[in-house]
């Protein structure tokens, strides 16, 4: 009688070692023979997706996903994000592993105390612009200074790449109404928001509790993404727009994926989150004794907190 193979528990890969994101459209996602696959029901083709080595999967219109596939994504710590066409609208997101209550309390305390919040915002400003924030400025004043610098940076990039620039304008309800550069920027930033949200959730924090941004479901995602935006995806968007490609969305996604890899972005996000929050100068609360353990316990030595067991 053949001896049965012992069960080997899944070992989630740290966020820093993963592929950034994969977009999926017009297919049925399922688990076949233990593998995560996308099935083209018209052509009868299967495409295997290395789900455990991807930070997030962007599911576009025309996509269906089975319960088994959602379960496998959760077990391997891969974030599922349901987006609109071209990825410019986010409808919903799964949360594999769940947020940590101790991290949420720490984040909320920093955001609710105006003095602590200002310290975090000043650190974000310094990380983004490479210089200390001006003294004796409020959060609103720093937000205004930041906005002016961002507008100037857009203008400089437009001149650098020879792109006509009339300001950041787009209507998510009418995608085709925007000009090429605004469509490229929207596609590029949506890629960055996806991997930023995956990292935030992986580290146990809440996407909605922001510091510069507030009042939106992804406020903290925007805060974190802004730290890296102008060194990664914004130049990519201007470079692609200058070429006037027939399929700008696809070109932008491929270029963003490449720049995420070359810049080692996924290795930077979680340490940067910890750095900006530590500027508040308070110690995170210890996890309660009865805290819910991770679905797949991992040894302490596996790596950073991006494997959802931190």
Residue, then its C-alpha position, 0 to 999 in steps of 0.5 A: x500500500x502506497x504511503x500517503x504524502x504528509x501535509x506540508x503547511x503553506x509558507x507565505x512569502x514576505x511582501x518584499x520578495x514578491x512580484x508587485x501585481x498582476x491584472x486579470x480580466x475576462x476570465x474565470x479564476x479557480x483552483x485546478x489540481x491544486x493550482x491557481x488558474x485563470x480559465x478562458x471559457x471561450x478558448x478553453x485555455x488555462x493560465x497558471x498564476x503564481x498566487x503565493x508570490x504576488x503581492x496583489x491581484x487586480x481583478x478587472x470587469x469580466x472576471x469571476x472568482x471561485x470560493x476556492x480561489x479566494x481561500x487559496x489567495x487568503x492562505x498565501x497572503x495575496x491581496x485581491x482587489x476588485x477594480x474598474x476598467x484600466x484599474x482606475x476605480x477600486x470597488x472592494x478589496x479582500x484582507x488576507x490575514x486581517x489587521x492587527x488590533x495592536x497596530x490599529x490602536x497605535x495608528x489610531x492614537x497617532x492620528x487622533x492626537x494632533x501633536x502626534x499627527x503633526x510629527x508623523x506628517x512632518x516625517x512624511x514631508x521629509x521622506x517625500x522631499x528629502x528635507x525637513x518640513x518648515x517649522x511652526x506649520x500646521x497639517x493644513x499648511x504643510x498640505x498646502x505647501x506639498x500641493x504647490x510643490x506637486x503642481x510644480x513637479x508635474x509642470x517640470x516633468x511635462x517640460x522634460x518629456x515634451x508633454x502638453x500639460x493642463x493640470x491634473x484633471x480626469x473624470x473616473x466616470x468618463x475615462x475616455x474624456x481625459x487626455x493621454x497624460x491624465x489617463x496614464x497618470x491614473x493608470x500608474x497611480x492605481x498600480x502604486x495604490x494597489x501594492x501600497x494597500x497590500x503592504x499596509x494590510x500585510x503590516x497590520x494597519x488600516x488603509x482608512x486611517x490617514x494623516x495627510x489625507x483623511x476621510x476616505x477609505x484609502x487615506x493611508x494608502x494615499x499617504x504612503x503612495x505619495x512618498x514613492x510616487x514621484x520617484x516611481x510611477x509619475x515619471x513612467x506616466x509622462x514617459x509613456x504619454x510622450x510616445x502616444x501609444x495605442x494602448x497606453x494603459x497596458x504600456x503603463x502597467x508593464x512599465x510600472x511593474x518594471x520600475x517596481x522591480x528595479x527600484x525594489x519598491x516592495x522592500x521599502x514600503x513596510x520599513x517606510x511605514x514603520x519609520x514614518x509612524x515612529x516619528x510620533x515618538x510613542x511605543x506601540x501597545x503590546x498585542x493582547x494575550x488573547x489576540x487572534x493568532x495568524x492563520x499560518x504561524x511562521x517562525x520569527x526569523x522569516x523576515x519582515x512583517x510583510x508576511x502577515x504573521x508579524 
